[in-house]
């Protein structure tokens, strides 16, 4: 099952880091899917930061940075995948 949990507000292509504005909670270890048009990929969240500080989870309203396994774009929708 997939639940929308946020949108990519910024993407740093050299570092492959996406900044996600969360509309729901997200934790390290969660599996996510990032979708922008035809481009989509799934990945596990291995690390997350707020203001360059490592955190274990983020909540609705926060902007968190995660390292992505594939390039993405601003405006991409982020879904949490639950079994």
C-alpha beads as a LAMMPS data file, in Angstrom:
LAMMPS data file: protein, C-alpha beads

83 atoms
82 bonds

1 atom types
1 bond types

-500.0 500.0 xlo xhi
-500.0 500.0 ylo yhi
-500.0 500.0 zlo zhi

Masses

1 110.0

Atoms # bond

1 1 1 0.000 0.000 0.000
2 1 1 1.212 3.515 -0.764
3 1 1 0.446 6.681 1.164
4 1 1 1.515 10.167 0.057
5 1 1 3.774 11.656 2.730
6 1 1 5.317 14.694 1.060
7 1 1 6.814 16.482 -1.923
8 1 1 10.366 17.189 -3.036
9 1 1 10.960 20.929 -2.600
10 1 1 14.626 20.944 -3.610
11 1 1 17.079 18.524 -5.176
12 1 1 20.868 18.722 -5.047
13 1 1 21.976 16.647 -8.034
14 1 1 25.724 16.497 -7.254
15 1 1 25.076 15.155 -3.731
16 1 1 21.896 13.265 -4.809
17 1 1 20.030 14.711 -1.831
18 1 1 16.319 15.530 -1.899
19 1 1 14.672 17.963 0.512
20 1 1 11.164 16.721 1.283
21 1 1 8.379 18.789 2.852
22 1 1 6.551 16.164 4.905
23 1 1 2.767 15.950 5.163
24 1 1 3.042 12.826 7.353
25 1 1 5.737 11.125 9.423
26 1 1 8.765 9.388 7.909
27 1 1 11.466 7.385 9.687
28 1 1 14.850 5.919 8.818
29 1 1 14.228 2.381 7.560
30 1 1 10.915 3.244 5.880
31 1 1 10.524 2.237 2.247
32 1 1 9.483 5.086 -0.056
33 1 1 8.603 5.672 -3.689
34 1 1 9.396 8.966 -5.424
35 1 1 7.311 9.800 -8.514
36 1 1 7.612 12.656 -11.024
37 1 1 5.789 12.074 -14.300
38 1 1 7.191 8.952 -15.966
39 1 1 10.156 8.774 -13.581
40 1 1 9.716 6.750 -10.411
41 1 1 11.883 4.651 -8.119
42 1 1 11.680 2.924 -4.767
43 1 1 14.264 3.035 -2.020
44 1 1 14.737 2.566 1.714
45 1 1 15.490 5.672 3.771
46 1 1 19.006 5.077 5.122
47 1 1 19.618 8.490 6.679
48 1 1 17.731 11.706 7.256
49 1 1 18.817 15.188 8.303
50 1 1 17.309 18.480 9.448
51 1 1 19.695 21.464 9.387
52 1 1 22.657 19.102 8.832
53 1 1 21.822 17.140 12.007
54 1 1 21.065 13.415 11.717
55 1 1 17.585 12.460 12.901
56 1 1 15.723 9.139 13.127
57 1 1 12.322 10.450 12.037
58 1 1 10.540 13.513 10.737
59 1 1 6.960 14.638 11.262
60 1 1 4.341 16.508 9.248
61 1 1 5.354 20.085 8.499
62 1 1 9.102 19.438 8.683
63 1 1 11.528 19.646 5.783
64 1 1 13.965 16.740 5.853
65 1 1 16.903 15.904 3.600
66 1 1 17.492 12.347 2.429
67 1 1 20.096 10.836 0.120
68 1 1 18.406 9.297 -2.923
69 1 1 19.455 6.264 -4.942
70 1 1 18.299 7.835 -8.229
71 1 1 18.015 11.406 -9.494
72 1 1 14.685 13.161 -8.972
73 1 1 13.212 16.623 -9.482
74 1 1 11.508 19.352 -7.512
75 1 1 7.776 18.702 -7.308
76 1 1 8.134 14.916 -7.190
77 1 1 5.604 13.222 -4.912
78 1 1 6.906 10.971 -2.128
79 1 1 4.906 7.923 -1.015
80 1 1 5.565 5.635 1.945
81 1 1 5.191 1.967 1.031
82 1 1 3.566 -0.256 3.651
83 1 1 2.909 -3.961 3.290

Bonds

1 1 1 2
2 1 2 3
3 1 3 4
4 1 4 5
5 1 5 6
6 1 6 7
7 1 7 8
8 1 8 9
9 1 9 10
10 1 10 11
11 1 11 12
12 1 12 13
13 1 13 14
14 1 14 15
15 1 15 16
16 1 16 17
17 1 17 18
18 1 18 19
19 1 19 20
20 1 20 21
21 1 21 22
22 1 22 23
23 1 23 24
24 1 24 25
25 1 25 26
26 1 26 27
27 1 27 28
28 1 28 29
29 1 29 30
30 1 30 31
31 1 31 32
32 1 32 33
33 1 33 34
34 1 34 35
35 1 35 36
36 1 36 37
37 1 37 38
38 1 38 39
39 1 39 40
40 1 40 41
41 1 41 42
42 1 42 43
43 1 43 44
44 1 44 45
45 1 45 46
46 1 46 47
47 1 47 48
48 1 48 49
49 1 49 50
50 1 50 51
51 1 51 52
52 1 52 53
53 1 53 54
54 1 54 55
55 1 55 56
56 1 56 57
57 1 57 58
58 1 58 59
59 1 59 60
60 1 60 61
61 1 61 62
62 1 62 63
63 1 63 64
64 1 64 65
65 1 65 66
66 1 66 67
67 1 67 68
68 1 68 69
69 1 69 70
70 1 70 71
71 1 71 72
72 1 72 73
73 1 73 74
74 1 74 75
75 1 75 76
76 1 76 77
77 1 77 78
78 1 78 79
79 1 79 80
80 1 80 81
81 1 81 82
82 1 82 83
